[in-house]
């Protein structure tokens, strides 16, 4: 049943079918008092509600009608016919533009109504059924569509997300989805609001070490999305102290995760070094400032990250994965855009998320293959040395 609904969402270009299905799902959830399976809500992840889809459909509509070229008109029509044909084509173009505009407005209206129903259903679950098994699915869908939420819901939703995190009842992934949802809200219409989500920055910074090679690797992907939204895209609202603290903690984290996670994290650090140029003081071990670095402090603004250095990069240059070595050497050199230590186009142009997925170890193989380690040869003693040792003992 869920696969059929996903297929219907994919084929629904205007939004009528999606709106009807969302109304049915909302009615079932409400009538059963939120006692439904999570898959019923997860299917809404496949809703095709994007501004890009509207533009593509408009282009397709205008491209269906083909008009005669000037050469075809001159060859097949008389002077008077060409004149009439020109006026006719002008009128047809105007009609097509009006039709495309009407379809676009109609589609936007349907999408707005659909999202309003989805958000209304999910807000009810967040407020009334916070310990429900539906909560992970709700947070996952909200994280995807949060940038489309109406401004009037921002304060309530951010307050609920903060309460959920502070309760301590969420799993690690659920708390990450809360952080991702909060920053997706602020990156959309909330970008114009003067809000500093300090508690969400502190929570992610505090829980970064929850990632390690023994935990699920999929959580790293969510963290990479969060870091992109909360640091890179909000560069004007991020202080230098906060950027320094995150770069240092991410460098430490790169020592404890799988190779593709290390590559994604080092790529994020490269982006942060370019976004915040003054953070290159972390590459200088002779920099001095007031206080000492406090790695155990959970508040990035007060851990004195400016008084430390990225010594982890020297360890990572001896990593068994060749791409991790390349990134570590590149960052040690200051992440240059040109020169012998610059990254090639294959690595430099891809995002952290793309690199994380391209070098995944899900197939239980390394990409590229890791060279086998050569065992160290045991020291061999010559028979003459043994006689000398015996003579020394006897004397």
Secondary structure as UniProt FT lines:
FT   HELIX           2..11
FT   HELIX           16..31
FT   TURN            32..34
FT   HELIX           39..42
FT   HELIX           43..46
FT   HELIX           51..63
FT   HELIX           70..76
FT   HELIX           79..128
FT   TURN            130..131
FT   TURN            133..134
FT   HELIX           135..145
FT   HELIX           146..148
FT   HELIX           151..153
FT   HELIX           154..167
FT   HELIX           172..187
FT   HELIX           189..192
FT   HELIX           198..207
FT   HELIX           208..210
FT   TURN            213..214
FT   HELIX           218..227
FT   HELIX           228..232
FT   TURN            233..234
FT   HELIX           235..237
FT   HELIX           240..253
FT   TURN            254..255
FT   HELIX           259..275
FT   HELIX           277..283
FT   TURN            285..286
FT   TURN            295..296
FT   HELIX           300..302
FT   HELIX           305..307
FT   HELIX           312..316
FT   TURN            317..318
FT   HELIX           322..332
FT   TURN            333..334
FT   TURN            340..341
FT   HELIX           345..348
FT   HELIX           352..358
FT   TURN            362..363
FT   HELIX           383..394
//
